[in-house]
């Protein structure tokens, strides 16, 4: 086993550097999804998609404006 490690890992620097880069990408991805994903999950109700959906729902259910009272007061 140690001979395999010596010949394939220690003497093969491209494999070692590839392992280091892959590990760094994996760690970055893990922490990014852990932190940013947690933030997005906890603040989903504040997102733009939810705001647009609520605005569309309000347009459907908002009360009709009565502008007749304003015109009477102006005259």
C-alpha positions in Angstrom: 0.0 0.0 0.0 2.7 2.5 0.9 4.6 1.8 -2.4 1.3 2.6 -4.3 1.0 5.8 -2.3 4.6 6.8 -2.9 4.5 6.1 -6.6 1.0 7.3 -7.5 0.4 10.1 -5.1 3.8 11.6 -4.0 5.4 11.3 -7.4 2.3 12.3 -9.3 2.0 16.0 -8.5 -0.8 16.5 -11.1 -3.0 14.1 -9.2 -2.2 15.7 -5.9 -2.9 19.2 -7.1 -6.1 17.9 -8.8 -7.2 16.4 -5.5 -6.5 19.7 -3.6 -8.4 21.7 -6.2 -11.4 19.3 -6.2 -11.4 19.3 -2.4 -11.3 23.2 -2.3 -14.2 23.3 -4.8 -16.1 20.8 -2.7 -15.6 22.7 0.5 -16.6 26.0 -1.2 -19.7 24.5 -2.6 -20.7 22.9 0.7 -20.3 26.1 2.7 -21.9 28.2 0.0 -25.0 26.0 -0.1 -25.0 25.7 3.7 -24.9 29.4 4.4 -26.6 30.9 1.3 -29.2 28.1 1.1 -30.0 28.6 4.8 -30.4 32.3 4.3 -32.6 31.9 1.2 -34.7 29.3 3.0 -35.2 31.5 6.1 -36.0 34.7 4.0 -38.1 33.2 1.2 -41.0 35.3 2.3 -39.0 38.4 1.6 -38.0 37.4 -1.9 -39.0 39.2 -5.1 -41.0 36.2 -6.4 -43.2 36.2 -3.3 -43.7 39.9 -3.5 -44.7 39.7 -7.2 -47.1 36.9 -6.4 -48.7 38.9 -3.5 -49.0 41.9 -5.8 -50.9 39.8 -8.4 -53.2 38.5 -5.7 -53.9 42.0 -4.4 -54.8 43.2 -7.9 -57.4 40.5 -8.0 -59.0 41.1 -4.6 -58.5 44.9 -4.0 -61.6 46.9 -3.4 -63.1 49.0 -6.1 -62.3 52.7 -5.8 -65.2 55.1 -5.3 -64.2 58.3 -6.9 -67.7 59.7 -6.8 -67.2 61.3 -3.4 -64.2 63.3 -4.5 -66.1 64.8 -7.5 -68.9 65.9 -5.3 -66.6 67.7 -2.9 -64.9 69.6 -5.7 -68.1 71.1 -7.0 
